[in-house]
Structure formats: structure tokens, C-alpha cells
Amino acid sequence: MTRWLQLSMNIGIDQEHFADLEPVPDHETMTSLLGEAVRTVLQQEEILIGYIQLVETTPPRLQQRLSSNDTVDYSQARQWARENGFSVSNGGRLPKHIKDAYLKSS
């Protein structure tokens, strides 16, 4: 007899009220489920701690590059630079002073 059924009989509630309820898991099952949940949380915490340590040890210049929201269309920036007297290559890195000037003009 499940605990719900026993409780319903003790307080005089009809069994039909509890027909759709699943039985309460036993202590061993609950302990196992709780243990699994705790392990999952601890694993996620370890991942988060590792990420925080990585961020804390990342050099500031790299942090800036990784976090920058660079929305420059480099082909348009190169075309703008040529039209405005700057000398730029067809590929590769766009010099900072040209990129800054392009962004100011936009």
C-alpha cells in the first residue's frame, strides 16, 4: 500500500482522489536521485570555475579582442580608405588608425 493511499484511508479521503498520483519513491531511490542531482550541480560548478580561472588568466589584450563586438565590414572599410587617400592591402589585417578613421566617418 502506498503512502498516499494509506494517508487517504487514515483521514477518510476517497481513493479516487489519489488514483492519478504516482507513489512516493522510497528512501533509497530519493537518495540516489538527490545524489545524481548534486553530482550534476558539482560538475557544472567545476566547469564554471574552470571558465572563470581561464578568464582571469587571459591577458588583457586578448580579453579585449575576444570580447570586442567588431562589426566592421572590411571590404567596405578598405574601399573607403582608398577613396580617402589611405594605402591599404587587399587582404590581411586592417591598420587600427584606418579602422578608427572609418568608424568615425560612419
C-alpha positions in Angstrom: 0.0 0.0 0.0 1.4 3.4 -1.0 1.8 6.2 1.5 -0.7 8.3 -0.4 -3.3 5.5 -0.2 -2.5 4.9 3.5 -2.8 8.6 4.2 -6.1 8.9 2.3 -7.6 6.0 4.3 -6.4 7.4 7.6 -8.1 10.8 7.0 -11.1 9.4 5.2 -10.5 10.7 1.7 -11.8 8.6 -1.1 -9.2 6.6 -3.0 -10.3 8.0 -6.4 -8.7 11.4 -5.4 -5.3 9.8 -5.5 -5.7 7.4 -8.4 -3.6 9.6 -10.8 -0.7 10.2 -8.3 2.4 8.1 -8.6 3.7 6.5 -5.4 6.3 8.4 -3.4 9.8 6.9 -4.2 11.4 5.0 -1.3 14.3 6.5 0.6 16.9 4.7 -1.4 15.5 6.0 -4.7 15.2 9.5 -3.4 18.8 9.4 -2.1 20.0 8.2 -5.5 18.1 10.9 -7.3 19.3 13.6 -5.0 22.9 12.3 -5.3 22.7 12.4 -9.1 21.4 16.0 -8.9 24.2 17.0 -6.6 26.8 15.4 -8.8 25.4 17.3 -11.8 25.5 20.6 -10.0 29.0 20.0 -8.8 30.1 19.1 -12.4 28.6 22.4 -13.7 30.3 24.3 -10.9 33.7 22.8 -11.8 33.1 23.9 -15.5 32.2 27.4 -14.3 35.2 27.6 -12.0 37.5 26.5 -14.9 36.0 29.1 -17.2 36.4 31.9 -14.5 40.1 30.8 -14.0 40.6 30.9 -17.7 39.2 34.4 -18.0 41.2 35.6 -15.0 44.4 34.4 -16.6 43.7 35.6 -20.1 46.0 38.6 -21.0 44.0 41.9 -21.1 44.8 42.5 -24.8 43.4 39.0 -25.7 40.4 39.6 -23.5 39.7 42.8 -25.4 40.0 41.1 -28.7 37.8 38.2 -27.6 35.1 40.5 -26.2 35.1 43.2 -28.9 31.9 43.5 -30.9 33.7 44.1 -34.2 31.0 44.9 -36.8 33.3 46.4 -39.4 32.7 45.3 -43.0 36.4 45.1 -44.0 35.8 45.3 -47.8 33.8 48.5 -47.3 36.4 49.9 -44.9 39.2 49.2 -47.5 37.2 50.8 -50.3 36.5 53.8 -48.0 40.2 54.0 -47.1 41.3 54.0 -50.7 38.7 56.7 -51.6 40.1 58.8 -48.7 43.8 58.6 -49.6 44.8 55.7 -47.4 47.1 53.0 -48.7 45.7 49.5 -47.8 46.3 46.0 -48.9 43.6 43.8 -50.5 43.6 41.4 -47.5 45.1 40.8 -44.1 44.7 43.0 -41.0 43.4 46.5 -41.4 45.6 49.0 -39.5 44.0 50.4 -36.4 44.2 54.0 -37.4 42.4 53.3 -40.7 39.7 51.2 -38.9 39.3 54.0 -36.3 39.0 56.7 -39.0 36.5 54.5 -40.9 34.4 54.0 -37.8 34.4 57.8 -37.1 33.2 58.6 -40.6 30.3 56.2 -40.4 
